[in-house]
């Protein structure tokens, strides 16, 4: 058997630099098949090429070295796939956050005059079938999906009096944990499992429409808040959202229309439109 591939030859066939291969050796991630005692030269076998390429792809996906070791340490393809999938899920969440931040920044840096139109509306009291809970802010999206599925299974489509909605307590944003309510309007709400009949009180609302994905919905809320402040109004309750067109209606986020509303009252002694 020959001496194997030198570190330079191995670097060429794997597209990993000599410096990187040395670092992987020192960390125990990819140990050469032999190291010449007199010269210190490292030699690799052709059987190590796939392992080197797996390491390269994992590092391109920003998998931490400790996790790369765990992945390489198992010979079970199912376990290896599960470990990689867990990291891909985390990476997707990070990409989603990055995309949302970029979308918001682009809209903030290139504002379009009049892209947020606000109206004042008097909303009467309504009966709804709802589910409510106290949640941490990062858990709201996953909780919402389960809660709405449960409501929809309890409320027949023909009995629904309007699109679904949600109320989000101020503490959810000020301290990161607060009350969340999701619901569907219905004349005769059922009492089944977590789904309970509730009455939403009458309210005076400042309302605007957010069109498209929710990546930059925070910008729309900011402009709604500015309008409320500029018109000498104050917020008198939780954020309210109505999903006139949402994921339950169309899987394309570009078609979504979300009504944003804040219960408001006029500040004492202030004048405004």
N, C-alpha and C positions, 0 to 999 in steps of 0.2 A: 504494500500500500504506500502511496506517495505521502509526502509531508502535508498535503492539503493546500488550501488557499491561503496565501499571505493576507495580512489585514488589508493591504492595498487592493489586492485582487478581489477580496470579499466586499470591500467598499464599492468597487465598480459594479459588481453583479447585483448588489442589494440596494444601491443608491443611498447608502448610509455613509456619512463621512467617517474618516479614520478617527477623528476626534470623538464623534458620537459612539463609535464602536468601543473605543477605549473607555468612555464613560459608562457604557452598558456593562463592560467587563468589570470595572471597579465596583459597580453597584450590585454585581451578581445577577444582572438581568440576562445577559448573553455571554456566557463564558466560552472562550475558545476551546476547541477540542484538545489542543496541546499548546504549551508555551515552552520554547527552547530555553533550557536552564542557563546556558552560557550567554546567549545573545538577548534573551527576553522577548524574542520575536513571537508574535501570536499567529496561530494557524487555525483555520476553520474548515469544516467539512461542507460538502454540498448539501448534506441533510439539514444543515443549520440555516440554509437560505430561507425556507418558508417561515421559520421562527423569527428571523430578522425582519422579514417583510410584515409579519403580523405585528411585531413591536412598532414598526414604522407607522403602520396605519392607525394603531391605537394611540400613538403619541400625536399623530395629526389630528385625532379627535379629542386631544387634550385629556386622555385618560391618565390619571396620576400614576407614577411609577409603582406605588404600592399595589394598585389595582391591576396593573399590567402583570406583576409577579403572580397575583392570585389567578389571573386568567391563564397564564402559561403553566402554572403548577398543576392544573387539572387536565386529565386526559379524557374527561367525560364531555363530549360535544354539547350535551344539553346544559350542563352546568356552565360551560364556557359561554354558550349563547346567552344564558340568563344574565351572567355578569356583564356582558357587553350591552345587552338590552337595557339593563338598569342605568348604565352610564349614558346610553343614547337618549333615554327618557329625560335625564337631567340636562343633557346638552340641548334637547329640543325646548325644554322650559327656558333655558338661558337664551336660546335664539329667539323665542317668542318675546321675552322681556326686551331683548335688544331691538327687535323689529318695532315693538310698540313704542319704545323710547325714541327711535329714529323718526317714526311717523309723527309723534307729538312734537318733536323738535322742528321738523320741517314745517309743520303747520304754524308753530309759534314764530319761526323766523320769517315765514312768508305769509303773513296774515292776509285774508281776503275780506275787505270791508263788506259787512252785511251778511257774512256766512252764518251768523247766528241770529235768528229772529225770535224775539220773546213776546209772548202774549200773556195777559192776565185772564184767569178763568176761575169761575166759581164751580166747584165740584160738589154735587150733593152726596149725602150719605149713601153707602152702597153695601149690599150683602155680598160676601165672597166666601169661597172655599179656600182656606189657607193653611199653610204650615209655617210655624215660627220657631226660632231657636236662637241661642246666643252662640256666636261663632268668632273665631279668629279670622282676620281679614284674608289670609292666604287660602283659607278653606272654603270661602264663599262659593267660588265657581263650581267646584265638584259637588258641594252640598246642593246648590241650586238645581243641577241636572237631576239628581236623585229625587229632590222634593217635587219638582215639576212633573216628573214621570209618575210619581205617586198620586199627585192631584189629578193628572189627566186620566189615570186609570179609575179614579173615583168619580169623575165628573163626565157624563156622557157629552159628546160633541154637540148634540142638538140642544143641550140645556145651557150651554155657555153663552153668556151675554156680552162678551167682549174679549179682547186679547188678554194674555196673562200680564201680571205686574209684580213689582217688588218694592218693599219699603226697607230702607237701610239706615239704621240708627246712627246718629252723629258720632257716638263713641266708637263705632267701627273704624272711623277715620282718625279721630283724635287720639285714641289710645290703642287702636289695633284690635279691639274686641268689642262686639256690640250685638244688638238685636237685629235679626233679619226676618222678614216676612215675605213669602211669595204666595201668590193667589191667582184665582180665576173668578171673575164676577159670575154669579149664578143666583137665580131667584130663590131656590130652595137648597142651600148648601148641605151636603151630607156630613155625618159625623162617623168617620171611618179611619181607624188607625191614627196616624198623625194628622190627617186632614180634619180640620175643625171648621164649623160655621163661625164667621166673624163679621162684624159691622165696621166698615171704615167710616170714620166721622166725616162730615162735610168740611170742606177746606177751601180757602182762597189760595190759588196757585200761580206761580210764575212758571211758564211752560215754554220749552223749546224742543226742537227735533234734532237728534243726532243721526245722520245718515251714514250707513256703511259699517265696517268693522269697529270694534270697541277699542282698537289700539290707541286712539287719540281721544277717547271719550272724556278724559280728564281735562283736555283743552276746552271742550264744549262746556263742561261744568264750570270751568274758570270764567268763561265769558258770560255764562248765565249768572254766576255770582257777582260779576262786575256790574251787570245790568241791574240786578236787585239793589246793590249798594248805590249805584248812580241815581236810582229812582227813589231813594230815601225809604227803602223797604228793608225788612229784616226777616231772616229765616225763622220759622216758628214750628219746625218739626223735622222729621226725617226725610232724607232724599227719597223721591218716588220715581220709579221707572215703569214705563208701560211698553211692552215689546209688541208694537203694532205689526212689525214683520221681523221675525227672529229665526233662530236655528230650527225651531219647530215647524216653521213655514217654508224655509228655503235654506239649503246647505251653503249657498253662495253668500259670504259675508257682505259682499258689495250691495246686496239687495236689502240688507237689514235697515229697519227704521225704529229707533228707540226714542220714545218721548220721555224727556227729563223734566221733572217738576219739583219745585220747592214750595211747601206751604209758607205763606208770607203774611206779614202785617205791616201797616205803615207806621214809621217811627213817630212818636208823639211830638207834635210841634213842628214836624218837618213838612216841607212843601215839595211837590213833585208833580209829574204828569199824571 
